[in-house]
């Protein structure tokens, strides 16, 4: 698309409906066309999100679905992703940008940063505020390639479920779940991240946006 001659279509996802509606109203005031406002990932997928040029997603939805999976899914639908978060530390920013998002905007940033991120994403570019880019430069460069089943097992286990409960949710055996978690932890360890305890795993999961901090 050519955003200079065509109105940019935007979808908004935040699990607090008032926040989502507020963002939509603000963005409409800046000339964007709001095509979807959703309060859950499931609601977003059931909508016409594929018609959006850019989708705004709150990082901490607490649904246990990895941001990487969301960005990939939206990319297959033809929409770029800009992630917003109340956390703006180097781990959070690094995880979002490694996931393939087109931009990151902290909720404490001025709305102009979100507008700039949306316009950049619509043009196929990456946007980070200069002070966020400086933070990102300090972020650890991790290369941890997890399989989908390994990711799902780690997310469920980090969320407090027992091995038996994870196995039931994933329709597999407890031994298989233990294997997924063991392999996932080993891959992180090889990247320099210790997730050897449930507390470490949960802390990392919250920082990465896998789980809500509430």
N, C-alpha and C positions, 0 to 999 in steps of 0.2 A: 504494500500500500504506500501511498504518498501522503504522509500526515500533514503536509503543507496545504494540500488541496482537498483532503477528505477528513471528515470528523473522525477522531479516534474513538473506537468503541471499547468500553471498559466493563469488566465484571469485578465485583467486590465480594470478598469472603471474609467474614469475621464472626466468631461465635457469639459475640454480643451484638444483638440486632440493632440496638440504638447506635452503636459505633459504626456498624456497616451502613445504616441509613444516613448517618451523619457524614461519613466519607463520601457516599454517593452524592449527597446534596452539595458538598463542597466542590467535588470534581465537576458536577454539572455546571456550577458557577464559573468554572475555568474553561468551559467550552467542550468538555468531553460528553459523549453519549453513553449513558449507563444502560447496559443491556441486561445485566443480571445483578441482583443483590441476594446473597445467600448467607445462611448462618451455620452451615455444616458442609463438609466435603460431599456427603451424599446428596444434599440439596443442590450443590453446585453442579455435580455430574448429571443430575436429572434435568438441569436447565439447558438453555441454549447457549452454554458457555463457548461453544465452538464458533459462535458469531463474534466473539470479543477479540479485539486485536491484542489487548493486554488484560491480564487478570491480577488483581491485587489480593494477596493472601496474608492473613495473620499467621506468623510462624507457630505460635503456641495455641493450637486448636484443641490439644488434649485428646485427639482421636487415635493416637498410636500409629498413624500413617506417616512414614518418613517424608520429609520435604523433597528428597530426591525423587521418590515415586510420584509425588504430586506434580513436580516440574516436568518430569518425563511424560506423564499422562496428558498434561495440558499442551505440551509441545506437539504431541501426536494429533491434537485437535486443532492445531494451528494458532494457538495463543501463547504469547510470551508471559512470563511471570515476574512480578515485582513483589518482594516479600517485605512486610512491615513487622516490627517487633519492638517491644518495650525494652529489650536488652540490646546493647550495642557494643558488647565486648568483642575481642578479637576472635574468640572461639565461635561465637554466634555468627559474626559476619563471614568468617572463613567457611563455616559449614554451609551457609546459604549460597555463597558464590560458587563453592565447589559443586553444589547440587545442580548448577546450571541456570540459576535465576539471572534475569537480565538486570536486576537492580535490588538494592537493599536500602530501606529507609527506616530510621528509628522513629518511634512514635513521638519522641521529643523534638524531632526535626521540624522546621517550618514547612508549611504545605507546598511552598515553592520547590522543595526538594522532591516531593512526591510527584508533582507536575512534571518536573524535569526527568525523573526516572521513567514515567509513563511515556513521555515523548521519545526518549532514547530507546526504550523497549520497542515501541512501534516502528522505529527506524531500523531495528535489528542491532542496536548498540547496547553496550553495558554502561550503567550509571552508578556511580558512588560519589557521595559528597567528598570533597577533598579531605576533610578531617577523618572521614570513615576510611578512605583509601589509605591514609597513613596508618590507621589501626590495622588494616588488613595486611599491610606489608610486614607487620610483626607476627602475623598468624603462623602457626606451625603448618608446614606443608605435609599433610598426611595423605597417603595413598592406601586406602583401605577398601578393597573391592569385596563387598558382601553379596552372597546370593540372596534372592528374595526370601527364601525360607529361613535363612540365618538371620536376616534383618527382622522378620516377623517374630521369631522366637525371642530375640534379644529385647524387642520392644515390649512384648507381653510380659516377659520375666521381669524387666525393669519396672513395669507398672505394678508389680506386687503379686502377680499370679504365681501359683506353685507350678512345679514341673508337670504335675498331673493335670492341672487346669490348662496349661499351655498346650499339652498334648491333645486334650479334648477339643480345644478351640481349633487346633490345626489338623485335627482328624488323623493323628499319627500316634506313635508309641512314645512312652516316656524316654526310652533309650535314644530314640531318634532326636527328640528335643534336646536331650543332654548333649548329643553330638553336634547339633546346630550351634548351641550356646558355646560349647568348647571351641569349635572351629572359629566362630566369630570373635571370641576373646583372643584367640591365638593371632588372628589377623590384625586386630588392634594392637596387640602387644608388639608385633613385628613392626608396626608403624610408630611405636614409641608411646602408646597409650595403654595404661594399666586399667583394665576393667575387671579385675580378678574378684571383686566382692560385689554384692548386691548394691551396697551404698555407692560405690564408685560407678557402677553401671547406671544407677538411677540419676546420679548427679550429672553424668555425661549426657544421658538421654534428655534431661531437661535443658541443658545447654544447647544441644543440637536441635531442639524443637520436636523431639519424638514424643515428649510428654509435657503436659501442662504443669507448671510449678505449683498450682493450687492443689 
